[in-house]
């Protein structure tokens, strides 16, 4: 009985310590990945502002060849909505809506429905480095409320890996 009591006390102290640590971890975060593409800024921007083009380079869309994509509005403009629905829970169901298009940046609101409900924001920033070089930055703005913020490093790792692959795919397409 004494051993069980010590195990339970140890477990309670461990959980309390984790909850205390989570108090000091931010609940919001940004994951940012950049690449340089050897093409003019306008050409790169015109490609990335078209959300439908993500079907060619986004690993989330390409993960399920049977994902159902539906679109509302005019692609590349504020208010355009891209919906996805997949039986694969790694892809899930949700939508993204363009909220800003300004010649250098495309912002979207992300609304996830399945496997988990949630909302986030993302942006693609396209800046000229020179006449034929463009820096593209993909940013994801996430939020994990307390105490789940303790595990946000896992989500950030998956998002960063996906963004890195998306940027490599985009670079390969545009530099053909």
Contact map, one row per residue, 1 for C-alpha under 8 A:
11111000000000000000000000000000000000000000000000000000000000000000000000000000000000000000000000000000000000000000000000000000000000000000000000000000000000000000000000000000
11111100000000000000000000000000000000000000000000000000000000000000000000000000000000000000000000000000000000000000000000000000000000000000000000000000000000000000000000000000
11111110000000000000000000000000000000000000000000000000000000000000000000000000000000000000000000000000000000000000000000000000000000000000000000000000000000000000000000000000
11111111000000000000000000000000000000000000000000000000000000000000000000000000000000000000000000000000000000000000000000000000000000000000000000000000000000000000000000000000
11111111100000000000000000000000000000000000000000000000000000000000000000000000000000000000000000000000000000000000000000000000000000000000000000000000000000000000000000000000
01111111110000000000000000000000000000000000000000000000000000000000000000000000000000000000000000000000000000000000000000000000000000000000000000000000000000000000000000000000
00111111111000000000000000000000000000000000000000000000000000000000000000000000000000000000000000000000000000000000000000000000000000000000000000000000000000000000000000000000
00011111111100000000000000000000000000000000000000000000000000000000000000000000000000000000000000000000000000000000000000000000000000000000000000000000000000000000000000000000
00001111111110000000000000000000000000000000000000000000000000000000000000000000000000000000000000000000000000000000000000000000000000000000000000000000000000000000000000000000
00000111111111000000000000000000000000000000000000000000000000000000000000000000000000000000000000000000000000000000000000000000000000000000000000000000000000000000000000000000
00000011111111100000000000000000000000000000000000000000000000000000000000000000000000000000000000000000000000000000000000000000000000000000000000000000000000000000000000000000
00000001111111110000000000000000000000000000000000000000000000000000000000000000000000000000000000000000000000000000000000000000000000000000000000000000000000000000000000000000
00000000111111111000000000000000000000000000000000000000000000000000000000000000000000000000000000000000000000000000000000000000000000000000000000000000000000000000000000000000
00000000011111111100000000000000000000000000000000000000000000000000000000000000000000000000000000000000000000000000000000000000000000000000000000000000000000000000000000000000
00000000001111111110000000000000000000000000000000000000000000000000000000000000000000000000000000000000000000000000000000000000000000000000000000000000000000000000000000000000
00000000000111111111000000000000000000000000000000000000000000000000000000000000000000000000000000000000000000000000000000000000000000000000000000000000000000000000000000000000
00000000000011111111100000000000000000000000000000000000000000000000000000000000000000000000000000000000000000000000000000000000000000000000000000000000000000000000000000000000
00000000000001111111110000000000000000000000000000000000000000000000000000000000000000000000000000000000000000000000000000000000000000000000000000000100000000000000000000000000
00000000000000111111111000000000000000000000000000000000000000000000000000000000000000000000000000000000000000000000000000000000000000000000000000100000000000000000000000000000
00000000000000011111111100000000000000000000000000000000000000000000000000000000000000000000000000000000000000000000000000000000000000000000000000000000000000000000000000000000
00000000000000001111111110000000000000000000000000000000000000000000000000000000000000000000000000000000000000000000000000000000000000000000000000000100000000000000000000000000
00000000000000000111111110000000000000000000000000000000000000000000000000000000000000000000000000000000000000000000000000000000000000000000000001111100000000000000000000000000
00000000000000000011111111000000000000000000000000000000000000000000000000000000000000000000000000000000000000000000000000000000000000000000000001100000000000000000000000000000
00000000000000000001111111000000000000000000000000000000000000000000000000000000000000000000000000000000000000000000000000000000000000000000000000000000000000000000000000000000
00000000000000000000111111100000000000000000000000000000000000000000000000000000000000000000000000000000000000000000000000000000000000000000000000001100000000000000000000000000
00000000000000000000001111111000000000000000000000000000000000000000000000000000000000000000000000000000000000000000000000000000000000000000000000001000000000000000000000000000
00000000000000000000000011111000000000000000000000000000000000000000000000000000000000000000000000000000000000000000000000000000000000000000001111001000000000000000000000000000
00000000000000000000000001111100000000000000000000000000000000000000000000000000000000000000000000000000000000000000000000000000000000000000111100000000000000000000000000000000
00000000000000000000000001111110000000000000000000000000000000000000000000000000000000000000000000000000000000000000000000000000000000000000111000000000000000000000000000000000
00000000000000000000000000011111000000000000000000000000000000000000000000000000000000000000000000000000000000000000000000000000000000000011110000000000000000000000000000000000
00000000000000000000000000001111100000000000000000000000000000000000000000000000000000000000000000000000000000000000000000000000000000000011100000000000000100110000000000000000
00000000000000000000000000000111110000000000000000000000000000000000000000000000000000000000000000000000000000000000000000000000000000001111000000000000000000010010000000000000
00000000000000000000000000000011111000000000000000000000000000000000000000000000000000000000000000000000000000000000000000000000000000001110000000000000000000010011001000000000
00000000000000000000000000000001111100000000000000000000000000000000000000000000000000000000000000000000000000000000000000000000000000111100000000000000000000000001001000000000
00000000000000000000000000000000111110000000000000000000000000000000000000000000000000000000000000000000000000000000000000000000000000111000000000000000000000000000001100100000
00000000000000000000000000000000011111000000000000000000000000000000000000000000000000000000000000000000000000000000000000000000000011110000000000000000000000000000000000100000
00000000000000000000000000000000001111100001000000000000000000000000000000000000000000000000000000000000000000000000000000000000000011110000000000000000000000000000000000100110
00000000000000000000000000000000000111110000000000000000000000000000000000000000000000000000000000000000000000000000000000000000000111000000000000000000000000000000000000000010
00000000000000000000000000000000000011111011000000000000000000000000000000000000000000000000000000000000000000000000000000000000001111000000000000000000000000000000000000000110
00000000000000000000000000000000000001111111000000000000000000000000000000000000000000000000000000000000000000000000000000000001011111000000000000000000000000000000000000000000
00000000000000000000000000000000000000111111100000000000000000000000000000000000000000000000000000000000000000000000000000000111001111000000000000000000000000000000000000000000
00000000000000000000000000000000000000011111110000000000000000000000000000000000000000000000000000000010000000000000000000000000000000000000000000000000000000000000000000000000
00000000000000000000000000000000000000111111111000000000000000000000000000000000000000000000000000000000000000000000000000000000000000000000000000000000000000000000000000000000
00000000000000000000000000000000000010111111111100000000000000000000000000000000000000000000000000000000000000000000000000000100000001000000000000000000000000000000000000000100
00000000000000000000000000000000000000001111111110000000000000000000000000000000000000000000000000000011100000000000000000000100000000000000000000000000000000000000000000000000
00000000000000000000000000000000000000000111111111000000000000000000000000000000000000000000000000000000000000000000000000000000000000000000000000000000000000000000000000000000
00000000000000000000000000000000000000000011111111001000000000000000000000000000000000000000000000000000000000000000000000000000000000000000000000000000000000000000000000000000
00000000000000000000000000000000000000000001111111101100000000000000000000000000000000000000000000000000000000000000000000010000000000000000000000000000000000000000000000000000
00000000000000000000000000000000000000000000111111100000000000000000000000111000000000000000000000001000010000000000000000000000000000000000000000000000000000000000000000000000
00000000000000000000000000000000000000000000011111111100000000000000000000110000000000000000000000000000000000000000000000000000000000000000000000000000000000000000000000000000
00000000000000000000000000000000000000000000000111111100000000000000000000110000010000000000000000000000000000000000000000000000000000000000000000000000000000000000000000000000
00000000000000000000000000000000000000000000000001111110000000000000000000100000010000000000000000000000000000000000000000000000000000000000000000000000000000000000000000000000
00000000000000000000000000000000000000000000001101111111100000000000000000000000000000000000000000000000000000000000000000000000000000000000000000000000000000000000000000000000
00000000000000000000000000000000000000000000000101111111110010000000000000000000000000000000000000000000000000000000000000000000000000000000000000000000000000000000000000000000
00000000000000000000000000000000000000000000000000011111110011000000000000000000000000000000000000000000000000000000000000000000000000000000000000000000000000000000000000000000
00000000000000000000000000000000000000000000000000001111110001000000000000000000000000000000000000000000000000000000000000000000000000000000000000000000000000000000000000000000
00000000000000000000000000000000000000000000000000001111111001000000000000000000000000000000000000000000000000000000000000000000000000000000000000000000000000000000011011001000
00000000000000000000000000000000000000000000000000000111111111000000000000000000000000000000000000000000000000000000000000000000000000000000000000000000000000000000010010000000
00000000000000000000000000000000000000000000000000000000111111100000000000000000000000000000000000000000000000000000000000000000000000000000000000000000000000000100110000000000
00000000000000000000000000000000000000000000000000000000011111110000000000000000000000000010000000000000000000000000000000000000000000000000000000000000000000000100000000000000
00000000000000000000000000000000000000000000000000000110011111111010000000000000000000000010000000000000000000000000000000000000000000000000000000000000000000000000000000000000
00000000000000000000000000000000000000000000000000000011111111111000000000000000000000000000000000000000000000000000000000000000000000000000000000000000000000000000000000000000
00000000000000000000000000000000000000000000000000000000001111111000000000000000000000000010000000000000000000000000000000000000000000000000000000000000000000000000000000000000
00000000000000000000000000000000000000000000000000000000000111111110000000000000000001010010000000000000000000000000000000000000000000000000000000000000000000000000000000000000
00000000000000000000000000000000000000000000000000000000000011111110000000000000000000000000000000000000000000000000000000000000000000000000000000000000000000000000000000000000
00000000000000000000000000000000000000000000000000000000000000011111000000000000000001000000000000000000000000000000000000000000000000000000000000000000000000000000000000000000
00000000000000000000000000000000000000000000000000000000000010011111100000000000000111100000000000000000000000000000000000000000000000000000000000000000000000000000000000000000
00000000000000000000000000000000000000000000000000000000000000000111110000000000000111000000000000000000000000000000000000000000000000000000000000000000000000000000000000000000
00000000000000000000000000000000000000000000000000000000000000000011111000000000011110000000000000000000000000000000000000000000000000000000000000000000000000000000000000000000
00000000000000000000000000000000000000000000000000000000000000000001111100000000011100000000000000000000000000000000000000000000000000000000000000000000000000000000000000000000
00000000000000000000000000000000000000000000000000000000000000000000111110000001111000000000000000000000000000000000000000000000000000000000000000000000000000000000000000000000
00000000000000000000000000000000000000000000000000000000000000000000011111000001110000000000000000000000000000000000000000000000000000000000000000000000000000000000000000000000
00000000000000000000000000000000000000000000000000000000000000000000001111100011100000000000000000000000000000000000000000000000000000000000000000000000000000000000000000000000
00000000000000000000000000000000000000000000000000000000000000000000000111111011000000000000000000000000000000000000000000000000000000000000000000000000000000000000000000000000
00000000000000000000000000000000000000000000000011110000000000000000000011111001100000000000000000000000000000000000000000000000000000000000000000000000000000000000000000000000
00000000000000000000000000000000000000000000000011100000000000000000000001111101000000000000000001001000000000000000000000000000000000000000000000000000000000000000000000000000
00000000000000000000000000000000000000000000000010000000000000000000000001111111000000000000000001011000000000000000000000000000000000000000000000000000000000000000000000000000
00000000000000000000000000000000000000000000000000000000000000000000000000011111000000000000000011111000000000000000000000000000000000000000000000000000000000000000000000000000
00000000000000000000000000000000000000000000000000000000000000000000000011001111100000000000000011100000000000000000000000000000000000000000000000000000000000000000000000000000
00000000000000000000000000000000000000000000000000000000000000000000001111111111110000000000000011000000000000000000000000000000000000000000000000000000000000000000000000000000
00000000000000000000000000000000000000000000000000000000000000000000001110100011111000000000001111000000000000000000000000000000000000000000000000000000000000000000000000000000
00000000000000000000000000000000000000000000000000110000000000000000111100000001111100000000001110000000000000000000000000000000000000000000000000000000000000000000000000000000
00000000000000000000000000000000000000000000000000000000000000000000111000000000111110000000111100000000000000000000000000000000000000000000000000000000000000000000000000000000
00000000000000000000000000000000000000000000000000000000000000000011110000000000011111000001111000000000000000000000000000000000000000000000000000000000000000000000000000000000
00000000000000000000000000000000000000000000000000000000000000000011100000000000001111100011110000000000000000000000000000000000000000000000000000000000000000000000000000000000
00000000000000000000000000000000000000000000000000000000000000010111000000000000000111111011100000000000000000000000000000000000000000000000000000000000000000000000000000000000
00000000000000000000000000000000000000000000000000000000000000000010000000000000000011111011000000000000000000000000000000000000000000000000000000000000000000000000000000000000
00000000000000000000000000000000000000000000000000000000000000010000000000000000000001111111000000000000000000000000000000000000000000000000000000000000000000000000000000000000
00000000000000000000000000000000000000000000000000000000000000000000000000000000000001111111000000000000000000000110000000000000000000000000000000000000000000000000000000000000
00000000000000000000000000000000000000000000000000000000000000000000000000000000000000011111000000000000000000000010000000000000000000000000000000000000000000000000000000000000
00000000000000000000000000000000000000000000000000000000000110110000000000000000000011111111100000000000000000000000000000000000000000000000000000000000000000000000000000000000
00000000000000000000000000000000000000000000000000000000000000000000000000000000000111111111110000000000000000011110000000000000000000000000000000000000000000000000000000000000
00000000000000000000000000000000000000000000000000000000000000000000000000000000001111000011111000000000000000011110000000000000000000000000000000000000000000000000000000000000
00000000000000000000000000000000000000000000000000000000000000000000000000000000001110000001111100000000000001111100000000000000000000000000000000000000000000000000000000000000
00000000000000000000000000000000000000000000000000000000000000000000000000000000111100000000111110000000000001110000000000000000000000000000000000000000000000000000000000000000
00000000000000000000000000000000000000000000000000000000000000000000000000000000111000000000011111000000000111100000000000000000000000000000000000000000000000000000000000000000
00000000000000000000000000000000000000000000000000000000000000000000000000000111110000000000001111100000000111000000000000000000000000000000000000000000000000000000000000000000
00000000000000000000000000000000000000000000000000000000000000000000000000011111100000000000000111111000011110000000000000000000000000000000000000000000000000000000000000000000
00000000000000000000000000000000000000000000000000000000000000000000000000000110000000000000000011111000011110000000000000000000000000000000000000000000000000000000000000000000
00000000000000000000000000000000000000000000000000000000000000000000000000001100000000000000000001111100111100000000000000000000000000000000000000000000000000000000000000000000
00000000000000000000000000000000000000000000000010000000000000000000000000011100000000000000000001111111111000000000000000000000000000000000000000000000000000000000000000000000
00000000000000000000000000000000000000000000000000000000000000000000000000000000000000000000000000011111110000000000000000000000000000000000000000000000000000000000000000000000
00000000000000000000000000000000000000000100100000000000000000000000000000000000000000000000000000001111110000000000000000000000000000000000000000000000000000000000000000000000
00000000000000000000000000000000000000000000100000000000000000000000000000000000000000000000000000001111110000000000000000001110000000000000000000000000000000000000000000000000
00000000000000000000000000000000000000000000100000000000000000000000000000000000000000000000000000011111111000000000000000111100000000000000000000000000000000000000000000000000
00000000000000000000000000000000000000000000000010000000000000000000000000000000000000000000000001111111111100000000000000111000000000000000000000000000000000000000000000000000
00000000000000000000000000000000000000000000000000000000000000000000000000000000000000000000000001111000111110000000000011110000000000000000000000000000000000000000000000000000
00000000000000000000000000000000000000000000000000000000000000000000000000000000000000000000000111110000011111000000000011100000000000000000000000000000000000000000000000000000
00000000000000000000000000000000000000000000000000000000000000000000000000000000000000000000000111100000001111100000001111000000000000000000000000000000000000000000000000000000
00000000000000000000000000000000000000000000000000000000000000000000000000000000000000000000011110000000000111110000001111000000000000000000000000000000000000000000000000000000
00000000000000000000000000000000000000000000000000000000000000000000000000000000000000000000011100000000000011111000111100000000000000000000000000000000000000000000000000000000
00000000000000000000000000000000000000000000000000000000000000000000000000000000000000000001111000000000000001111111111000000000000000000000000000000000000000000000000000000000
00000000000000000000000000000000000000000000000000000000000000000000000000000000000000000001110000000000000000111111110000000000000000000000000000000000000000000000000000000000
00000000000000000000000000000000000000000000000000000000000000000000000000000000000000001001110000000000000000011111100000000000000000000000000000000000000000000000000000000000
00000000000000000000000000000000000000000000000000000000000000000000000000000000000000001101100000000000000000011111100000000000000000000000000000000000000000000000000000000000
00000000000000000000000000000000000000000000000000000000000000000000000000000000000000000000000000000000000000011111110000000000000000000000000000000000000000000000000000000000
00000000000000000000000000000000000000000000000000000000000000000000000000000000000000000000000000000000000000111111111000000000000000000000000000000000000000000000000000000000
00000000000000000000000000000000000000000000000000000000000000000000000000000000000000000000000000000000000000111001111100000000000000000000000000000000000000000000000000000000
00000000000000000000000000000000000000000000000000000000000000000000000000000000000000000000000000000000000011110000111110000000000000000000000000000000000000000000000000000000
00000000000000000000000000000000000000000000000000000000000000000000000000000000000000000000000000000000000011100000011111000000000000000001111000000000000000000000000000000000
00000000000000000000000000000000000000000000000000000000000000000000000000000000000000000000000000000000001111000000001111100000000000000001110000000000000000000000000000000000
00000000000000000000000000000000000000000000000000000000000000000000000000000000000000000000000000000000001111000000000111110000000000000111100000000000000000000000000000000000
00000000000000000000000000000000000000000000000000000000000000000000000000000000000000000000000000000000111100000000000011111000000000000111000000000000000000000000000000000000
00000000000000000000000000000000000000000000000100000000000000000000000000000000000000000000000000000000111000000000000001111100000000011110000000000000000000000000000000000000
00000000000000000000000000000000000000000000000000000000000000000000000000000000000000000000000000000001110000000000000000111110000000111110000000000000000000000000000000000000
00000000000000000000000000000000000000001001100000000000000000000000000000000000000000000000000000000001100000000000000000011111000001111000000000000000000000000000000000000000
00000000000000000000000000000000000000001000000000000000000000000000000000000000000000000000000000000001000000000000000000001111100001110000000000000000000000000000000000000000
00000000000000000000000000000000000000011000000000000000000000000000000000000000000000000000000000000000000000000000000000000111111111100000000000000000000000000000000000000000
00000000000000000000000000000000000000000000000000000000000000000000000000000000000000000000000000000000000000000000000000000011111111100000000000000000000000000000000000000000
00000000000000000000000000000000000000010000000000000000000000000000000000000000000000000000000000000000000000000000000000000001111111000000000000000000000000000000000000000000
00000000000000000000000000000000000000111000000000000000000000000000000000000000000000000000000000000000000000000000000000000001111110000000000000000000000000000000000000000000
00000000000000000000000000000000000001111000000000000000000000000000000000000000000000000000000000000000000000000000000000000001111111000000000000000000000000000000000000000000
00000000000000000000000000000000000111111000000000000000000000000000000000000000000000000000000000000000000000000000000000000001111111100000000000000000000000000000000000000000
00000000000000000000000000000000000111111001000000000000000000000000000000000000000000000000000000000000000000000000000000000111110111110000000000000000000000000000000000000000
00000000000000000000000000000000011110000000000000000000000000000000000000000000000000000000000000000000000000000000000000001111100011111000000000000000000000000000000000000000
00000000000000000000000000000000011110000000000000000000000000000000000000000000000000000000000000000000000000000000000000011110000001111100000000000000000000000000001000000000
00000000000000000000000000000001111000000000000000000000000000000000000000000000000000000000000000000000000000000000000000011100000000111110000000000000000000000000000000000000
00000000000000000000000000000001110000000000000000000000000000000000000000000000000000000000000000000000000000000000000001111000000000011111000000000000000000000010001000000000
00000000000000000000000000000111100000000000000000000000000000000000000000000000000000000000000000000000000000000000000001111000000000001111100000000000000000000000000000000000
00000000000000000000000000000111000000000000000000000000000000000000000000000000000000000000000000000000000000000000000111100000000000000111110000000000000000100000000000000000
00000000000000000000000000011110000000000000000000000000000000000000000000000000000000000000000000000000000000000000000111000000000000000011111000000000000000000000000000000000
00000000000000000000000000011100000000000000000000000000000000000000000000000000000000000000000000000000000000000000000110000000000000000001111100000000000000000000000000000000
00000000000000000000000000111000000000000000000000000000000000000000000000000000000000000000000000000000000000000000000100000000000000000000111110001000000000000000000000000000
00000000000000000000000000110000000000000000000000000000000000000000000000000000000000000000000000000000000000000000000000000000000000000000011111111001000000000000000000000000
00000000000000000000000000100000000000000000000000000000000000000000000000000000000000000000000000000000000000000000000000000000000000000000001111111000000000000000000000000000
00000000000000000000011000100000000000000000000000000000000000000000000000000000000000000000000000000000000000000000000000000000000000000000000111111100000000000000000000000000
00000000000000000010011000000000000000000000000000000000000000000000000000000000000000000000000000000000000000000000000000000000000000000000000111111100000000000000000000000000
00000000000000000000010000000000000000000000000000000000000000000000000000000000000000000000000000000000000000000000000000000000000000000000000111111111000000000000000000000000
00000000000000000000010011100000000000000000000000000000000000000000000000000000000000000000000000000000000000000000000000000000000000000000001111111111000000000000000000000000
00000000000000000100110010000000000000000000000000000000000000000000000000000000000000000000000000000000000000000000000000000000000000000000000001111111100000000000000000000000
00000000000000000000000000000000000000000000000000000000000000000000000000000000000000000000000000000000000000000000000000000000000000000000000000011111111000000000000000000000
00000000000000000000000000000000000000000000000000000000000000000000000000000000000000000000000000000000000000000000000000000000000000000000000100011111111100000000000000000000
00000000000000000000000000000000000000000000000000000000000000000000000000000000000000000000000000000000000000000000000000000000000000000000000000000111111110000000000000000000
00000000000000000000000000000000000000000000000000000000000000000000000000000000000000000000000000000000000000000000000000000000000000000000000000000011111111000000000000000000
00000000000000000000000000000000000000000000000000000000000000000000000000000000000000000000000000000000000000000000000000000000000000000000000000000011111111100000000000000000
00000000000000000000000000000010000000000000000000000000000000000000000000000000000000000000000000000000000000000000000000000000000000000000000000000001111111110000000000000000
00000000000000000000000000000000000000000000000000000000000000000000000000000000000000000000000000000000000000000000000000000000000000000000000000000000111111111000000000000000
00000000000000000000000000000000000000000000000000000000000000000000000000000000000000000000000000000000000000000000000000000000000000000000000000000000011111111100000000000000
00000000000000000000000000000010000000000000000000000000000000000000000000000000000000000000000000000000000000000000000000000000000000000001000000000000001111111110000000000000
00000000000000000000000000000011100000000000000000000000000000000000000000000000000000000000000000000000000000000000000000000000000000000000000000000000000111111111000000000000
00000000000000000000000000000000000000000000000000000000000000000000000000000000000000000000000000000000000000000000000000000000000000000000000000000000000011111111100000000000
00000000000000000000000000000000000000000000000000000000001100000000000000000000000000000000000000000000000000000000000000000000000000000000000000000000000001111111110000000000
00000000000000000000000000000001100000000000000000000000000000000000000000000000000000000000000000000000000000000000000000000000000000000100000000000000000000111111111000000000
00000000000000000000000000000000110000000000000000000000000000000000000000000000000000000000000000000000000000000000000000000000000000000000000000000000000000011111111100000000
00000000000000000000000000000000000000000000000000000000001000000000000000000000000000000000000000000000000000000000000000000000000000000000000000000000000000001111111110000000
00000000000000000000000000000000000000000000000000000000111000000000000000000000000000000000000000000000000000000000000000000000000000000000000000000000000000000111111111000000
00000000000000000000000000000000111000000000000000000000100000000000000000000000000000000000000000000000000000000000000000000000000000010100000000000000000000000011111111100000
00000000000000000000000000000000001000000000000000000000000000000000000000000000000000000000000000000000000000000000000000000000000000000000000000000000000000000001111111110000
00000000000000000000000000000000000000000000000000000000110000000000000000000000000000000000000000000000000000000000000000000000000000000000000000000000000000000000111111111000
00000000000000000000000000000000000000000000000000000000100000000000000000000000000000000000000000000000000000000000000000000000000000000000000000000000000000000000011111111100
00000000000000000000000000000000001110000000000000000000000000000000000000000000000000000000000000000000000000000000000000000000000000000000000000000000000000000000001111111110
00000000000000000000000000000000000000000000000000000000000000000000000000000000000000000000000000000000000000000000000000000000000000000000000000000000000000000000000111111111
00000000000000000000000000000000000000000000000000000000100000000000000000000000000000000000000000000000000000000000000000000000000000000000000000000000000000000000000011111111
00000000000000000000000000000000000010100001000000000000000000000000000000000000000000000000000000000000000000000000000000000000000000000000000000000000000000000000000001111111
00000000000000000000000000000000000011100000000000000000000000000000000000000000000000000000000000000000000000000000000000000000000000000000000000000000000000000000000000111111
00000000000000000000000000000000000000000000000000000000000000000000000000000000000000000000000000000000000000000000000000000000000000000000000000000000000000000000000000011111
